[in-house]
Amino acid sequence: MTVQRHANERVGSKERHPMTRYAICGLSRRALGMYALPLLGSPLFPGYGDYSAHGELVGILDIDMERVRAFNTEQGSAIPSYEPKHFDRMVSETTPQVVIIASTDGTHAEYIIKSLENDLDVITEKPMVIDCAQAGAVIDAEKRSRGSVRVIHNARYAQPHMQIKRMIRQGLLGRVTNVEFTWNVDTYHGSSYFHRWNRDRSQSGGLTITKGCHHFDLINWWLDDRPEQVFAYGTLNYYGPDSPHNPSRQDDIGGSVAEQKRRCPYHRRWHVPGLEPPKDDHLRARERALDLPYTVQYPQDRPMYIYDEEIRIEDTYSVVVRYRGGASMAYSANFSAPWEGYVLGINGTHGRLETVHYTAPSRCPFPVREGQQIAYYPLFGERQVHETRQMSGGHGGADPLLRHELFVGPLPESEELDLPAGSLDGAYAVAVGEAAWRSVEENRPIDISDLLPIERKRSQSIEER
Ligand SMILES: NC(=O)c1ccc[n+]([C@@H]2O[C@H](COP(=O)([O-])OP(=O)(O)OC[C@H]3O[C@@H](n4cnc5c(N)ncnc54)[C@H](O)[C@@H]3O)[C@@H](O)[C@H]2O)c1
């Protein structure tokens, strides 16, 4: 199955003009490490690369002016800062060519559309948006604009993932028939979603979107196919007030978060006095440059913790997806697992591929070998093991490659493997996530064409033929 591409889907990877002007919406941790510090090329943080000869950070928009001020003070910079209501003023005063959007997920759509209305190119963090209605609005805005949307589906850029794409492209599996995909998010990273904004579906779309979009995009991309129907079960098993680990269920501790943490097995597991805090690409502020105040997002007088009453989203999912080309997937996600990573099997008419990935070796409760292997089983032959390189840098070496592509120009693999993700890729990744939680809620299969406006139009035109 080769997907018919939409006119505005071929985002390609642009050769950037030297000294492209970038504005950032959302000075998040992700924005700092992935974009802001590399663009500043601060010699204090060589680990993020130095792209100061390729681009300039000209403006920052955030709800939190204190956070932006602290950043400028820390960096000795004077990058103009703007509140959300002054988006248009930021554009007219700082004249960016590209807007990077790395604020909380639920705010992406607004900034993407405003940027496109100004004919600016957009680089948006995943998930592109948090539901299909927003995805439709983005796709329409892009059609009207001279700007284009690039979605940061960085998981594509990890070496093992590129190798899987190559193996499928080379026809080793024949036609893909079905996929087994189990994602474990460990007790450190998984629990963190429940004391951050991600626990609120109106801000993140829930875990099948804020996190699941990585996984669903990988499958869409590997299979070069589009999802058609989704059925799911899911529930909240580990977090929220009814958690079996909630200390308040045993003792009345008067709602004190400090006391809850002191007794909480998730906290105690990972915060051992005298030991370094765990390493995580998403969370830990290991350098002062990333450890800026969150005065507005997390007011000090409203501490959030993983057993709070308002937690509604699911932390456990079993999902089945059918693709247009006939393949299906059984996907399982658990956000309170003892180790982090995935187990993947892909079956085809001519062979099978298997691999296990350990995302956070330093947090694994057992030793993990370096470098990921992919086992290929021809249907009628002996197993062949493909080794893949262990790369340094964020998200298994994906982020440095992607940064080069964004700020300098295409990688050799970009065209070969269709690496850059555009608005339609972003939309279909979100669509599976939305269909999954809606299926849980409504206890029925959900057709993607009922959610995604562009799919609705497509299925109408097929019916009319
Ligand atoms: N691609 C990846 O691997 C990856 C990894 C981590 C995060 N992300 C994505 O990056 C984005 C940021 O995530 P994070 O966890 O680093 O965020 P964060 O919690 O560190 O920061 C969020 C920032 O957004 C700001 N903000 C909140 N509401 C806003 C609004 N209405 N307008 C402008 N700014 C607003 C906050 O003040 C804060 O500075 C999210 O979309 C997330 O899904 C992607």
The ligand as an SDF file (V2000), in Angstrom:
LIG
                    3D

 44 48  0  0  0  0  0  0  0  0999 V2000
    9.2810   15.5910   20.3170 N   0  0  0  0  0  0  0  0  0  0  0  0
    9.5450   15.1710   21.5360 C   0  0  0  0  0  0  0  0  0  0  0  0
   10.1980   14.1740   21.7520 O   0  0  0  0  0  0  0  0  0  0  0  0
    9.0090   15.9790   22.7020 C   0  0  0  0  0  0  0  0  0  0  0  0
    9.5560   15.8060   23.9820 C   0  0  0  0  0  0  0  0  0  0  0  0
    9.0160   16.5820   25.0360 C   0  0  0  0  0  0  0  0  0  0  0  0
    7.9950   17.4820   24.7850 C   0  0  0  0  0  0  0  0  0  0  0  0
    7.5070   17.5870   23.5140 N   0  0  0  0  0  0  0  0  0  0  0  0
    6.4140   18.5480   23.2140 C   0  0  0  0  0  0  0  0  0  0  0  0
    6.9510   19.8570   23.4220 O   0  0  0  0  0  0  0  0  0  0  0  0
    5.9410   20.7150   23.9400 C   0  0  0  0  0  0  0  0  0  0  0  0
    6.3930   21.2830   25.2720 C   0  0  0  0  0  0  0  0  0  0  0  0
    6.4310   20.2470   26.2330 O   0  0  0  0  0  0  0  0  0  0  0  0
    7.2410   20.4170   27.6120 P   0  0  0  0  0  0  0  0  0  0  0  0
    6.8950   19.2450   28.4610 O   0  0  0  0  0  0  0  0  0  0  0  0
    8.6810   20.6760   27.3030 O   0  0  0  0  0  0  0  0  0  0  0  0
    6.5300   21.7180   28.1920 O   0  0  0  0  0  0  0  0  0  0  0  0
    6.8330   22.5320   29.5300 P   0  0  0  0  0  0  0  0  0  0  0  0
    5.8100   22.1500   30.5240 O   0  0  0  0  0  0  0  0  0  0  0  0
    8.2680   22.4320   29.9010 O   0  0  0  0  0  0  0  0  0  0  0  0
    6.5790   24.0370   29.0640 O   0  0  0  0  0  0  0  0  0  0  0  0
    5.3810   24.5210   28.5440 C   0  0  0  0  0  0  0  0  0  0  0  0
    5.6040   25.9710   28.2150 C   0  0  0  0  0  0  0  0  0  0  0  0
    4.4780   26.4820   27.5140 O   0  0  0  0  0  0  0  0  0  0  0  0
    4.1010   27.7110   28.1320 C   0  0  0  0  0  0  0  0  0  0  0  0
    2.6870   27.9150   27.8680 N   0  0  0  0  0  0  0  0  0  0  0  0
    1.6010   27.3590   28.4960 C   0  0  0  0  0  0  0  0  0  0  0  0
    0.4620   27.8160   27.9270 N   0  0  0  0  0  0  0  0  0  0  0  0
    0.8380   28.6440   26.9160 C   0  0  0  0  0  0  0  0  0  0  0  0
    0.1260   29.4230   25.9740 C   0  0  0  0  0  0  0  0  0  0  0  0
   -1.2140   29.4640   25.9430 N   0  0  0  0  0  0  0  0  0  0  0  0
    0.8400   30.1420   25.0850 N   0  0  0  0  0  0  0  0  0  0  0  0
    2.1970   30.1490   25.0890 C   0  0  0  0  0  0  0  0  0  0  0  0
    2.9100   29.4440   25.9760 N   0  0  0  0  0  0  0  0  0  0  0  0
    2.2450   28.7040   26.8700 C   0  0  0  0  0  0  0  0  0  0  0  0
    4.4580   27.5420   29.5970 C   0  0  0  0  0  0  0  0  0  0  0  0
    4.5590   28.7530   30.2810 O   0  0  0  0  0  0  0  0  0  0  0  0
    5.8000   26.8400   29.4570 C   0  0  0  0  0  0  0  0  0  0  0  0
    6.8460   27.7460   29.2280 O   0  0  0  0  0  0  0  0  0  0  0  0
    4.6700   19.8640   24.0280 C   0  0  0  0  0  0  0  0  0  0  0  0
    3.9380   20.0170   22.8390 O   0  0  0  0  0  0  0  0  0  0  0  0
    5.2030   18.4520   24.1360 C   0  0  0  0  0  0  0  0  0  0  0  0
    4.2860   17.4770   23.7010 O   0  0  0  0  0  0  0  0  0  0  0  0
    8.0110   16.8830   22.4840 C   0  0  0  0  0  0  0  0  0  0  0  0
  1  2  1  0
  2  3  2  0
  2  4  1  0
  4  5  1  0
  4 44  2  0
  5  6  2  0
  6  7  1  0
  7  8  2  0
  8  9  1  0
  8 44  1  0
  9 10  1  0
  9 42  1  0
 10 11  1  0
 11 12  1  0
 11 40  1  0
 12 13  1  0
 13 14  1  0
 14 15  2  0
 14 16  1  0
 14 17  1  0
 17 18  1  0
 18 19  2  0
 18 20  1  0
 18 21  1  0
 21 22  1  0
 22 23  1  0
 23 24  1  0
 23 38  1  0
 24 25  1  0
 25 26  1  0
 25 36  1  0
 26 27  1  0
 26 35  1  0
 27 28  2  0
 28 29  1  0
 29 30  1  0
 29 35  2  0
 30 31  1  0
 30 32  2  0
 32 33  1  0
 33 34  2  0
 34 35  1  0
 36 37  1  0
 36 38  1  0
 38 39  1  0
 40 41  1  0
 40 42  1  0
 42 43  1  0
M  CHG  2   8   1  16  -1
M  END
$$$$
